[in-house]
Amino acid sequence: SQEGGEGEILSWVLVCSGAFLFFFFSTAPKVGFATLMQSLAVKSTQNPAVIFGSIAAFVTTIDSIILMSFSFIFSFLSLQSALWISCAIIGLHGVLELLVGPWLVKVPKEEELQYQQLANSAA
């Protein structure tokens, strides 16, 4: 009976610490994404608040799906298998961000020149 209690406590510690670490490490990229979207929204639409609301809902939904998928993986597989699969998912996500991130941030040359002209005229 006590052995089951210790295992249950360890399970809760793993789940809670995993969720904490997930949000701890994913907060900075989300802030960067929101900042990027803010600059794009202000330039490209009349009502940027609509885009910000959509982005917040999208990011929250994706976070929920990721955490639920990790819970699903850990409930049906052994601990070692679940950890390897979770590491692979997080690694693939990092590779995707490395490949797509610079493309999202890259500014066309014409816009870059306009920004430089605005900065020079303001100074």
C-alpha positions in Angstrom: 0.0 0.0 0.0 2.8 2.4 0.8 4.7 1.5 -2.3 1.6 2.5 -4.4 1.4 5.8 -2.5 5.1 6.6 -3.3 4.5 5.8 -6.9 1.5 8.0 -7.1 3.4 10.9 -5.5 6.2 10.4 -8.0 3.7 10.4 -10.8 2.2 13.7 -9.6 5.6 15.2 -9.2 6.6 14.2 -12.7 3.4 15.5 -14.2 3.5 18.8 -12.3 7.2 19.5 -12.9 6.8 18.5 -16.6 3.9 21.0 -17.0 5.9 23.7 -15.1 9.0 23.1 -17.3 7.0 23.1 -20.5 5.5 26.5 -19.7 8.8 27.8 -18.3 10.7 27.1 -21.5 7.8 27.9 -23.9 7.0 31.4 -22.5 9.9 33.3 -24.1 9.2 32.0 -27.6 5.5 32.8 -27.2 6.4 36.4 -26.2 8.6 36.6 -29.2 5.9 35.3 -31.5 3.4 37.8 -30.0 5.8 40.7 -30.6 6.4 39.6 -34.2 2.7 39.3 -34.8 2.1 42.7 -33.2 4.4 44.4 -35.7 2.9 42.5 -38.6 -0.7 43.2 -37.5 -0.1 46.9 -37.1 1.3 47.2 -40.6 -1.2 44.9 -42.4 -4.7 45.4 -40.9 -7.1 48.1 -39.7 -8.0 46.2 -36.5 -5.0 44.5 -35.0 -6.9 43.6 -31.8 -8.7 40.9 -33.7 -5.4 39.3 -34.6 -4.1 39.4 -31.0 -7.3 37.7 -29.7 -6.9 35.0 -32.4 -3.3 34.5 -31.6 -3.9 34.1 -27.9 -6.7 31.5 -28.5 -4.4 29.7 -30.9 -1.4 29.5 -28.6 -3.6 28.4 -25.7 -5.2 25.7 -27.8 -1.8 24.4 -29.0 -0.4 24.3 -25.5 -3.4 22.3 -24.3 -3.1 19.8 -27.1 0.6 19.3 -26.5 0.1 18.8 -22.7 -2.9 16.4 -23.4 -0.8 14.4 -25.9 2.1 14.1 -23.4 -0.4 12.9 -20.7 -1.8 10.4 -23.3 1.7 9.1 -24.1 2.7 8.7 -20.5 -0.5 6.9 -19.6 -0.2 4.2 -22.3 3.6 3.6 -22.5 6.4 2.7 -20.2 8.2 5.6 -18.6 11.3 5.2 -20.7 9.4 4.9 -24.0 7.3 7.9 -23.1 10.3 10.0 -22.2 12.0 9.1 -25.5 8.9 10.0 -27.5 8.4 13.2 -25.6 12.0 14.2 -26.3 11.6 13.4 -30.0 8.4 15.6 -30.2 10.2 18.5 -28.4 13.3 18.1 -30.6 11.2 18.1 -33.8 9.4 21.2 -32.6 12.7 22.9 -32.0 14.0 22.0 -35.5 10.7 23.3 -37.0 11.2 26.6 -35.2 14.8 26.8 -36.4 13.7 26.3 -40.0 10.6 28.4 -40.0 11.5 31.1 -37.5 14.0 33.1 -39.6 11.6 33.0 -42.5 8.9 34.6 -40.3 11.2 37.3 -39.0 12.9 38.2 -42.3 11.8 41.6 -43.6 11.7 42.3 -47.4 14.4 44.7 -48.5 11.9 47.4 -49.6 10.3 47.5 -46.1 13.8 47.5 -44.5 14.7 50.6 -46.5 11.4 52.3 -45.5 12.2 51.6 -41.8 15.7 53.0 -42.2 14.3 56.2 -43.8 11.7 56.6 -41.1 14.4 56.1 -38.4 16.7 58.7 -40.1 13.9 61.2 -40.5 12.9 60.8 -36.8 16.5 61.3 -35.6 
